[in-house]
Each structure stands twice: as structure tokens, then as C-alpha cells.
Amino acid sequence: MVFWLYLLIAILTEVVGTTLMKVSQGLTRLVPSVLMFVLYGISFAFMALALKRIEVSIAYAVWSGLGTALIAAIGIFWFRESINIPKLMGIVLIIVGVILLNLKGAG
């Protein structure tokens, strides 16, 4: 169970790091830029810990899928990015793919 917590920490720190990438305005703002690199380092460290017990295919699918969905939501709600049916369907398909991989991994 603790390894899934490590994966969740990896996802959340990666999502905040990616958000800070946008806030850094192309790495021109010092504090968001430095924090971005720190959070990416933390994310990779926790991902490595999670991979001690979680299969890499499952862990990476959850990490990238959930991270992508969260970043898309942050983009839409915080940065006021556009939302349309193809974008929404893409996010749904990513989530469905992660669920299917996890169902297969449990079997």
C-alpha cells in the first residue's frame, strides 16, 4: 500500500512541477523555475520507490495518465485554456486506458 502512496506523491509533485513550468514563463522567472526542477526530482525519486513493488507498465500508465488528466484540468480551470469535445474525449480515453491496464494488471 505504501508503494501506491509513493506513486501518488510522484504524480502530484510532477503535476505541480508541470504547472510551475507554465508559471515560469519559459524558465524566465527564477522561483517557479527552481521549484519546478526540485519537484521533478522529488517526483522521479518517489516514482523509483514506487517501482520497487509496482510493475513499471502499471505505474507509468497511472503516473502519465492521471498526470495528464490533472494537468489538462488545471489548464482548463486555472489557465482558462479551451475545452472542446475532442479534448474532453481524449482525457476520458486516457483515464479509461489506465483503468483497463490496472484491471489487466490485477488479473
ZAMARGU-4260 file (C-alpha; in steps of 0.2 Angstrom, whole numbers, plus 5000, padded with zeros to 4 digits):
<rodrens>
0) 5000/5000/5000 | 5014/5012/5004 | 5021/5010/4986 | 5004/5017/4979 | 5006/5031/4991
5) 5024/5034/4984 | 5016/5034/4966 | 5003/5046/4971 | 5017/5058/4978 | 5026/5056/4962
10) 5011/5061/4952 | 5006/5076/4962 | 5024/5083/4963 | 5025/5080/4944 | 5009/5089/4941
15) 5014/5104/4952 | 5031/5104/4943 | 5022/5105/4926 | 5011/5119/4932 | 5026/5128/4938
20) 5034/5126/4921 | 5019/5136/4914 | 5020/5149/4928 | 5039/5151/4925 | 5035/5159/4908
25) 5048/5149/4898 | 5061/5147/4913 | 5062/5167/4914 | 5055/5168/4932 | 5068/5161/4945
30) 5057/5154/4959 | 5045/5144/4949 | 5059/5138/4938 | 5069/5132/4953 | 5054/5124/4961
35) 5049/5115/4945 | 5066/5106/4945 | 5065/5102/4963 | 5048/5095/4961 | 5053/5085/4946
40) 5067/5077/4956 | 5056/5073/4970 | 5043/5065/4958 | 5057/5054/4950 | 5063/5049/4967
45) 5046/5044/4973 | 5042/5035/4956 | 5058/5025/4958 | 5052/5020/4976 | 5035/5015/4969
50) 5043/5004/4956 | 5051/4993/4969 | 5034/4984/4971 | 5023/4991/4957 | 5025/4984/4939
55) 5033/4998/4928 | 5019/4996/4915 | 5006/4999/4928 | 5015/5013/4937 | 5019/5023/4922
60) 5002/5021/4915 | 4994/5028/4931 | 5008/5041/4933 | 5006/5048/4915 | 4988/5045/4913
65) 4982/5053/4930 | 4996/5067/4927 | 4989/5071/4910 | 4971/5072/4916 | 4976/5083/4931
70) 4987/5095/4920 | 4973/5096/4907 | 4960/5100/4921 | 4972/5113/4928 | 4975/5121/4911
75) 4956/5122/4908 | 4951/5129/4925 | 4966/5139/4931 | 4974/5145/4915 | 4957/5146/4906
80) 4963/5135/4891 | 4949/5130/4879 | 4939/5114/4881 | 4930/5105/4867 | 4923/5088/4863
85) 4939/5081/4856 | 4950/5087/4871 | 4937/5080/4883 | 4936/5063/4874 | 4955/5062/4874
90) 4956/5064/4893 | 4942/5051/4895 | 4951/5039/4884 | 4967/5041/4894 | 4958/5038/4910
95) 4949/5023/4903 | 4966/5016/4896 | 4973/5017/4914 | 4959/5008/4921 | 4960/4994/4908
100) 4978/4992/4911 | 4975/4991/4930 | 4962/4978/4928 | 4973/4968/4917 | 4987/4970/4930
105) 4976/4964/4944 | 4972/4948/4934
</rodrens>
